[in-house]
Amino acid sequence: MTAEIIDGRAIAEAIRAEVAEQARACKARGATPGLAAVLVGENPASISYVAGKTKACAEAGIFS
């Protein structure tokens, strides 16, 4: 079996672009897509994780 190197960054960018397009389509129909996260405690790793999700949502046009 031959190993195949994949470009994860390119795949992730394509997925993000598709999600952003779907978010725009939802908004055009009058529905605002959103993501809610419940953060319990003050674990720095959890705070960083939620911050990353918030940033990704903002870039895709999703309310967070």
Secondary structure by P-SEA (a helix, b strand, c coil): cbbbbbcaaaaaaaaaaaaaaaaaaaaaaccccbbbbbbccccaaaaaaaaaaaaaaaaacccc
